[in-house]
Structure formats: structure tokens, C-alpha cells
Amino acid sequence: LAAQGCEDVRTYIASGNAVFDSHTERAALARRLERAIHEAFGVETPVVLRTAAEIAAAVERHPFGEDSSHTHVAFLAQKPAAARVKGLAALDLAPDRIQIDGQEVYWHLPNGVQGARLSAARLEKELGVAATVRNWRTVTRLAQMTAER
């Protein structure tokens, strides 16, 4: 990240998450980081970026009440088309629940990830956009890390 012009880089465990400062336009930085990851590791993976304010807002919008122990958030690379959102919302995923809010999909998995009726890969396919999924503990820790800056 530092080699790509990011400053004050801090990572959160081995989760694929980092908090940093950058003055580069978001889409250009994401493309640059995707290329750097591919060159360094031979892996093609989407890079999904959020500002500190966007992470804080995602935490504030948690839609599933007090218990967040089974919540995950899929951060989408872009806002999906309305027809795709409608199609995903029509799926019978019970007992799992999803709530799509702009570029975030809140995912309540009472039986855990292993028992989920919807995989991250299928979520991406249904919405037609790249996503990265994080558990609620990671989301709140990233919000805390960005607030501490």
C-alpha cells in the first residue's frame, strides 16, 4: 500500500483490511491496488474502498437490532442495478436475512457462514457487482481504527 502512495498504513489482523490515507481518486486507487496485488501475488481480486465516514455510517445503519453476533456486511464495489436488488430480495433465504442499503448488504446468518443459504460468490452473481464480505467484529474494528485517526 505504501508503495502505491498510501500513507499512515495500518492493517487489521490477517483479514485483507487496511486503514490508510490517500489523496488519489478512489476508482484509480482501487485499480492501482488491484494491479499491484496481481503483480506481487499472482491473484486477481477486486479492491473495495470505503472512507472513514462510510465505514462509520455502515455501522450506524445496522438493521438487525441489538444482536450483531451473526451479522456480516458485504461491501459492494458499486451500487447494483435496481432490478438486481429486486431479484436478490425475492430469493427465499430463510432463516438468513439480507438488507441491501446502497453499496452495503447486511447479512444476518443465524446458523453461521457454514449454514448460509447464500454464498458470497452467489451474492456477487445475483447483484452483478464485486463484493467483499466482513463479519461484524471486523466492520466495527475498522470503524474504530478510522475514528482513532
Biotite code that builds the C-alpha atoms (Angstrom):
import biotite.structure as struc

atoms = struc.array([
    struc.Atom([0.000, 0.000, 0.000], chain_id="A", res_id=1, res_name="LEU", atom_name="CA", element="C"),
    struc.Atom([2.792, 2.405, 0.869], chain_id="A", res_id=2, res_name="ALA", atom_name="CA", element="C"),
    struc.Atom([4.500, 1.641, -2.440], chain_id="A", res_id=3, res_name="ALA", atom_name="CA", element="C"),
    struc.Atom([1.273, 2.699, -4.167], chain_id="A", res_id=4, res_name="GLN", atom_name="CA", element="C"),
    struc.Atom([1.243, 6.098, -2.474], chain_id="A", res_id=5, res_name="GLY", atom_name="CA", element="C"),
    struc.Atom([-0.882, 5.311, 0.583], chain_id="A", res_id=6, res_name="CYS", atom_name="CA", element="C"),
    struc.Atom([0.161, 6.945, 3.846], chain_id="A", res_id=7, res_name="GLU", atom_name="CA", element="C"),
    struc.Atom([-0.121, 6.020, 7.536], chain_id="A", res_id=8, res_name="ASP", atom_name="CA", element="C"),
    struc.Atom([-0.991, 2.422, 6.631], chain_id="A", res_id=9, res_name="VAL", atom_name="CA", element="C"),
    struc.Atom([-2.310, 0.171, 9.382], chain_id="A", res_id=10, res_name="ARG", atom_name="CA", element="C"),
    struc.Atom([-3.664, -3.322, 8.883], chain_id="A", res_id=11, res_name="THR", atom_name="CA", element="C"),
    struc.Atom([-6.239, -5.240, 10.881], chain_id="A", res_id=12, res_name="TYR", atom_name="CA", element="C"),
    struc.Atom([-5.198, -8.841, 11.565], chain_id="A", res_id=13, res_name="ILE", atom_name="CA", element="C"),
    struc.Atom([-4.789, -11.061, 8.512], chain_id="A", res_id=14, res_name="ALA", atom_name="CA", element="C"),
    struc.Atom([-8.192, -10.028, 7.221], chain_id="A", res_id=15, res_name="SER", atom_name="CA", element="C"),
    struc.Atom([-7.339, -8.273, 3.983], chain_id="A", res_id=16, res_name="GLY", atom_name="CA", element="C"),
    struc.Atom([-8.236, -4.934, 5.575], chain_id="A", res_id=17, res_name="ASN", atom_name="CA", element="C"),
    struc.Atom([-6.125, -1.839, 5.934], chain_id="A", res_id=18, res_name="ALA", atom_name="CA", element="C"),
    struc.Atom([-6.723, 1.700, 7.085], chain_id="A", res_id=19, res_name="VAL", atom_name="CA", element="C"),
    struc.Atom([-4.706, 4.398, 5.339], chain_id="A", res_id=20, res_name="PHE", atom_name="CA", element="C"),
    struc.Atom([-4.709, 7.918, 3.948], chain_id="A", res_id=21, res_name="ASP", atom_name="CA", element="C"),
    struc.Atom([-4.631, 8.650, 0.248], chain_id="A", res_id=22, res_name="SER", atom_name="CA", element="C"),
    struc.Atom([-5.236, 11.652, -1.961], chain_id="A", res_id=23, res_name="HIS", atom_name="CA", element="C"),
    struc.Atom([-5.747, 9.524, -5.071], chain_id="A", res_id=24, res_name="THR", atom_name="CA", element="C"),
    struc.Atom([-9.211, 9.296, -6.598], chain_id="A", res_id=25, res_name="GLU", atom_name="CA", element="C"),
    struc.Atom([-10.961, 6.159, -5.316], chain_id="A", res_id=26, res_name="ARG", atom_name="CA", element="C"),
    struc.Atom([-11.510, 4.271, -8.591], chain_id="A", res_id=27, res_name="ALA", atom_name="CA", element="C"),
    struc.Atom([-7.963, 4.972, -9.783], chain_id="A", res_id=28, res_name="ALA", atom_name="CA", element="C"),
    struc.Atom([-6.519, 3.846, -6.451], chain_id="A", res_id=29, res_name="LEU", atom_name="CA", element="C"),
    struc.Atom([-8.588, 0.649, -6.472], chain_id="A", res_id=30, res_name="ALA", atom_name="CA", element="C"),
    struc.Atom([-7.351, -0.209, -9.977], chain_id="A", res_id=31, res_name="ARG", atom_name="CA", element="C"),
    struc.Atom([-3.751, 0.559, -8.983], chain_id="A", res_id=32, res_name="ARG", atom_name="CA", element="C"),
    struc.Atom([-4.011, -1.652, -5.889], chain_id="A", res_id=33, res_name="LEU", atom_name="CA", element="C"),
    struc.Atom([-5.616, -4.484, -7.879], chain_id="A", res_id=34, res_name="GLU", atom_name="CA", element="C"),
    struc.Atom([-2.692, -4.391, -10.324], chain_id="A", res_id=35, res_name="ARG", atom_name="CA", element="C"),
    struc.Atom([-0.140, -4.305, -7.501], chain_id="A", res_id=36, res_name="ALA", atom_name="CA", element="C"),
    struc.Atom([-1.767, -7.309, -5.786], chain_id="A", res_id=37, res_name="ILE", atom_name="CA", element="C"),
    struc.Atom([-1.774, -9.212, -9.058], chain_id="A", res_id=38, res_name="HIS", atom_name="CA", element="C"),
    struc.Atom([1.875, -8.391, -9.766], chain_id="A", res_id=39, res_name="GLU", atom_name="CA", element="C"),
    struc.Atom([3.010, -9.256, -6.239], chain_id="A", res_id=40, res_name="ALA", atom_name="CA", element="C"),
    struc.Atom([0.915, -12.361, -5.584], chain_id="A", res_id=41, res_name="PHE", atom_name="CA", element="C"),
    struc.Atom([-0.474, -13.518, -8.940], chain_id="A", res_id=42, res_name="GLY", atom_name="CA", element="C"),
    struc.Atom([-4.025, -13.106, -7.618], chain_id="A", res_id=43, res_name="VAL", atom_name="CA", element="C"),
    struc.Atom([-6.779, -11.177, -9.337], chain_id="A", res_id=44, res_name="GLU", atom_name="CA", element="C"),
    struc.Atom([-9.048, -9.754, -6.663], chain_id="A", res_id=45, res_name="THR", atom_name="CA", element="C"),
    struc.Atom([-11.277, -6.711, -6.513], chain_id="A", res_id=46, res_name="PRO", atom_name="CA", element="C"),
    struc.Atom([-10.268, -3.929, -4.164], chain_id="A", res_id=47, res_name="VAL", atom_name="CA", element="C"),
    struc.Atom([-13.233, -2.294, -2.451], chain_id="A", res_id=48, res_name="VAL", atom_name="CA", element="C"),
    struc.Atom([-12.519, 1.007, -0.743], chain_id="A", res_id=49, res_name="LEU", atom_name="CA", element="C"),
    struc.Atom([-14.519, 2.950, 1.837], chain_id="A", res_id=50, res_name="ARG", atom_name="CA", element="C"),
    struc.Atom([-13.874, 6.261, 3.563], chain_id="A", res_id=51, res_name="THR", atom_name="CA", element="C"),
    struc.Atom([-13.856, 6.570, 7.347], chain_id="A", res_id=52, res_name="ALA", atom_name="CA", element="C"),
    struc.Atom([-17.245, 8.292, 7.174], chain_id="A", res_id=53, res_name="ALA", atom_name="CA", element="C"),
    struc.Atom([-18.685, 5.486, 5.036], chain_id="A", res_id=54, res_name="GLU", atom_name="CA", element="C"),
    struc.Atom([-17.487, 2.811, 7.467], chain_id="A", res_id=55, res_name="ILE", atom_name="CA", element="C"),
    struc.Atom([-18.953, 4.741, 10.409], chain_id="A", res_id=56, res_name="ALA", atom_name="CA", element="C"),
    struc.Atom([-22.255, 5.141, 8.550], chain_id="A", res_id=57, res_name="ALA", atom_name="CA", element="C"),
    struc.Atom([-22.346, 1.418, 7.773], chain_id="A", res_id=58, res_name="ALA", atom_name="CA", element="C"),
    struc.Atom([-22.040, 0.664, 11.488], chain_id="A", res_id=59, res_name="VAL", atom_name="CA", element="C"),
    struc.Atom([-24.774, 3.163, 12.335], chain_id="A", res_id=60, res_name="GLU", atom_name="CA", element="C"),
    struc.Atom([-27.173, 1.617, 9.795], chain_id="A", res_id=61, res_name="ARG", atom_name="CA", element="C"),
    struc.Atom([-27.016, -1.922, 11.231], chain_id="A", res_id=62, res_name="HIS", atom_name="CA", element="C"),
    struc.Atom([-30.590, -3.122, 10.530], chain_id="A", res_id=63, res_name="PRO", atom_name="CA", element="C"),
    struc.Atom([-30.904, -6.243, 12.675], chain_id="A", res_id=64, res_name="PHE", atom_name="CA", element="C"),
    struc.Atom([-31.433, -4.861, 16.164], chain_id="A", res_id=65, res_name="GLY", atom_name="CA", element="C"),
    struc.Atom([-29.201, -5.197, 19.195], chain_id="A", res_id=66, res_name="GLU", atom_name="CA", element="C"),
    struc.Atom([-27.747, -8.647, 18.455], chain_id="A", res_id=67, res_name="ASP", atom_name="CA", element="C"),
    struc.Atom([-24.984, -8.261, 15.897], chain_id="A", res_id=68, res_name="SER", atom_name="CA", element="C"),
    struc.Atom([-23.273, -11.568, 16.667], chain_id="A", res_id=69, res_name="SER", atom_name="CA", element="C"),
    struc.Atom([-24.403, -13.134, 13.391], chain_id="A", res_id=70, res_name="HIS", atom_name="CA", element="C"),
    struc.Atom([-24.121, -10.065, 11.183], chain_id="A", res_id=71, res_name="THR", atom_name="CA", element="C"),
    struc.Atom([-21.840, -9.765, 8.187], chain_id="A", res_id=72, res_name="HIS", atom_name="CA", element="C"),
    struc.Atom([-21.540, -6.907, 5.726], chain_id="A", res_id=73, res_name="VAL", atom_name="CA", element="C"),
    struc.Atom([-20.844, -7.297, 2.034], chain_id="A", res_id=74, res_name="ALA", atom_name="CA", element="C"),
    struc.Atom([-19.179, -4.123, 0.803], chain_id="A", res_id=75, res_name="PHE", atom_name="CA", element="C"),
    struc.Atom([-20.019, -3.764, -2.885], chain_id="A", res_id=76, res_name="LEU", atom_name="CA", element="C"),
    struc.Atom([-17.647, -2.279, -5.441], chain_id="A", res_id=77, res_name="ALA", atom_name="CA", element="C"),
    struc.Atom([-20.536, -0.244, -6.834], chain_id="A", res_id=78, res_name="GLN", atom_name="CA", element="C"),
    struc.Atom([-24.245, 0.208, -6.347], chain_id="A", res_id=79, res_name="LYS", atom_name="CA", element="C"),
    struc.Atom([-26.123, -2.649, -8.038], chain_id="A", res_id=80, res_name="PRO", atom_name="CA", element="C"),
    struc.Atom([-28.897, -2.125, -10.562], chain_id="A", res_id=81, res_name="ALA", atom_name="CA", element="C"),
    struc.Atom([-32.381, -1.874, -9.063], chain_id="A", res_id=82, res_name="ALA", atom_name="CA", element="C"),
    struc.Atom([-33.571, -4.956, -10.970], chain_id="A", res_id=83, res_name="ALA", atom_name="CA", element="C"),
    struc.Atom([-30.702, -6.997, -9.500], chain_id="A", res_id=84, res_name="ARG", atom_name="CA", element="C"),
    struc.Atom([-31.544, -5.800, -5.989], chain_id="A", res_id=85, res_name="VAL", atom_name="CA", element="C"),
    struc.Atom([-35.178, -6.748, -6.522], chain_id="A", res_id=86, res_name="LYS", atom_name="CA", element="C"),
    struc.Atom([-34.163, -10.192, -7.775], chain_id="A", res_id=87, res_name="GLY", atom_name="CA", element="C"),
    struc.Atom([-31.958, -10.840, -4.748], chain_id="A", res_id=88, res_name="LEU", atom_name="CA", element="C"),
    struc.Atom([-34.656, -9.631, -2.360], chain_id="A", res_id=89, res_name="ALA", atom_name="CA", element="C"),
    struc.Atom([-37.091, -12.131, -3.923], chain_id="A", res_id=90, res_name="ALA", atom_name="CA", element="C"),
    struc.Atom([-34.918, -15.148, -3.046], chain_id="A", res_id=91, res_name="LEU", atom_name="CA", element="C"),
    struc.Atom([-36.041, -17.390, -0.190], chain_id="A", res_id=92, res_name="ASP", atom_name="CA", element="C"),
    struc.Atom([-33.030, -17.345, 2.091], chain_id="A", res_id=93, res_name="LEU", atom_name="CA", element="C"),
    struc.Atom([-34.744, -18.121, 5.411], chain_id="A", res_id=94, res_name="ALA", atom_name="CA", element="C"),
    struc.Atom([-33.595, -18.268, 8.116], chain_id="A", res_id=95, res_name="PRO", atom_name="CA", element="C"),
    struc.Atom([-30.921, -15.916, 6.761], chain_id="A", res_id=96, res_name="ASP", atom_name="CA", element="C"),
    struc.Atom([-31.862, -12.290, 6.190], chain_id="A", res_id=97, res_name="ARG", atom_name="CA", element="C"),
    struc.Atom([-30.367, -9.635, 3.974], chain_id="A", res_id=98, res_name="ILE", atom_name="CA", element="C"),
    struc.Atom([-30.846, -5.900, 3.853], chain_id="A", res_id=99, res_name="GLN", atom_name="CA", element="C"),
    struc.Atom([-29.408, -4.003, 0.913], chain_id="A", res_id=100, res_name="ILE", atom_name="CA", element="C"),
    struc.Atom([-28.532, -0.401, 1.637], chain_id="A", res_id=101, res_name="ASP", atom_name="CA", element="C"),
    struc.Atom([-26.755, 1.370, -1.225], chain_id="A", res_id=102, res_name="GLY", atom_name="CA", element="C"),
    struc.Atom([-23.354, -0.270, -1.604], chain_id="A", res_id=103, res_name="GLN", atom_name="CA", element="C"),
    struc.Atom([-23.649, -2.440, 1.501], chain_id="A", res_id=104, res_name="GLU", atom_name="CA", element="C"),
    struc.Atom([-25.500, -5.694, 2.009], chain_id="A", res_id=105, res_name="VAL", atom_name="CA", element="C"),
    struc.Atom([-26.203, -6.515, 5.634], chain_id="A", res_id=106, res_name="TYR", atom_name="CA", element="C"),
    struc.Atom([-26.399, -10.237, 6.100], chain_id="A", res_id=107, res_name="TRP", atom_name="CA", element="C"),
    struc.Atom([-27.790, -11.929, 9.205], chain_id="A", res_id=108, res_name="HIS", atom_name="CA", element="C"),
    struc.Atom([-26.691, -15.572, 9.382], chain_id="A", res_id=109, res_name="LEU", atom_name="CA", element="C"),
    struc.Atom([-28.218, -17.229, 12.473], chain_id="A", res_id=110, res_name="PRO", atom_name="CA", element="C"),
    struc.Atom([-26.615, -20.561, 11.554], chain_id="A", res_id=111, res_name="ASN", atom_name="CA", element="C"),
    struc.Atom([-23.240, -19.022, 10.711], chain_id="A", res_id=112, res_name="GLY", atom_name="CA", element="C"),
    struc.Atom([-21.404, -18.784, 7.422], chain_id="A", res_id=113, res_name="VAL", atom_name="CA", element="C"),
    struc.Atom([-21.210, -22.571, 7.007], chain_id="A", res_id=114, res_name="GLN", atom_name="CA", element="C"),
    struc.Atom([-25.008, -22.840, 7.197], chain_id="A", res_id=115, res_name="GLY", atom_name="CA", element="C"),
    struc.Atom([-25.713, -19.864, 4.919], chain_id="A", res_id=116, res_name="ALA", atom_name="CA", element="C"),
    struc.Atom([-28.141, -20.290, 2.049], chain_id="A", res_id=117, res_name="ARG", atom_name="CA", element="C"),
    struc.Atom([-26.357, -17.623, 0.025], chain_id="A", res_id=118, res_name="LEU", atom_name="CA", element="C"),
    struc.Atom([-22.622, -17.649, -0.648], chain_id="A", res_id=119, res_name="SER", atom_name="CA", element="C"),
    struc.Atom([-20.533, -14.561, -1.313], chain_id="A", res_id=120, res_name="ALA", atom_name="CA", element="C"),
    struc.Atom([-19.940, -15.797, -4.871], chain_id="A", res_id=121, res_name="ALA", atom_name="CA", element="C"),
    struc.Atom([-23.668, -16.152, -5.482], chain_id="A", res_id=122, res_name="ARG", atom_name="CA", element="C"),
    struc.Atom([-24.293, -12.730, -3.937], chain_id="A", res_id=123, res_name="LEU", atom_name="CA", element="C"),
    struc.Atom([-21.878, -11.229, -6.461], chain_id="A", res_id=124, res_name="GLU", atom_name="CA", element="C"),
    struc.Atom([-23.523, -13.157, -9.295], chain_id="A", res_id=125, res_name="LYS", atom_name="CA", element="C"),
    struc.Atom([-27.052, -12.149, -8.274], chain_id="A", res_id=126, res_name="GLU", atom_name="CA", element="C"),
    struc.Atom([-26.136, -8.460, -7.917], chain_id="A", res_id=127, res_name="LEU", atom_name="CA", element="C"),
    struc.Atom([-23.700, -8.341, -10.829], chain_id="A", res_id=128, res_name="GLY", atom_name="CA", element="C"),
    struc.Atom([-21.040, -6.498, -8.816], chain_id="A", res_id=129, res_name="VAL", atom_name="CA", element="C"),
    struc.Atom([-17.889, -7.449, -6.942], chain_id="A", res_id=130, res_name="ALA", atom_name="CA", element="C"),
    struc.Atom([-18.147, -7.662, -3.165], chain_id="A", res_id=131, res_name="ALA", atom_name="CA", element="C"),
    struc.Atom([-16.018, -8.322, -0.138], chain_id="A", res_id=132, res_name="THR", atom_name="CA", element="C"),
    struc.Atom([-17.682, -9.721, 2.974], chain_id="A", res_id=133, res_name="VAL", atom_name="CA", element="C"),
    struc.Atom([-16.625, -8.959, 6.530], chain_id="A", res_id=134, res_name="ARG", atom_name="CA", element="C"),
    struc.Atom([-18.011, -10.102, 9.854], chain_id="A", res_id=135, res_name="ASN", atom_name="CA", element="C"),
    struc.Atom([-19.453, -7.508, 12.183], chain_id="A", res_id=136, res_name="TRP", atom_name="CA", element="C"),
    struc.Atom([-16.460, -7.585, 14.541], chain_id="A", res_id=137, res_name="ARG", atom_name="CA", element="C"),
    struc.Atom([-14.157, -6.634, 11.668], chain_id="A", res_id=138, res_name="THR", atom_name="CA", element="C"),
    struc.Atom([-16.512, -3.882, 10.468], chain_id="A", res_id=139, res_name="VAL", atom_name="CA", element="C"),
    struc.Atom([-16.732, -2.297, 13.915], chain_id="A", res_id=140, res_name="THR", atom_name="CA", element="C"),
    struc.Atom([-12.982, -2.618, 14.473], chain_id="A", res_id=141, res_name="ARG", atom_name="CA", element="C"),
    struc.Atom([-12.297, -0.847, 11.170], chain_id="A", res_id=142, res_name="LEU", atom_name="CA", element="C"),
    struc.Atom([-14.718, 1.910, 12.207], chain_id="A", res_id=143, res_name="ALA", atom_name="CA", element="C"),
    struc.Atom([-12.849, 2.229, 15.488], chain_id="A", res_id=144, res_name="GLN", atom_name="CA", element="C"),
    struc.Atom([-9.467, 2.320, 13.749], chain_id="A", res_id=145, res_name="MET", atom_name="CA", element="C"),
    struc.Atom([-10.599, 5.058, 11.362], chain_id="A", res_id=146, res_name="THR", atom_name="CA", element="C"),
    struc.Atom([-12.139, 7.071, 14.223], chain_id="A", res_id=147, res_name="ALA", atom_name="CA", element="C"),
    struc.Atom([-8.833, 6.932, 16.115], chain_id="A", res_id=148, res_name="GLU", atom_name="CA", element="C"),
    struc.Atom([-7.003, 8.628, 13.257], chain_id="A", res_id=149, res_name="ARG", atom_name="CA", element="C"),
])
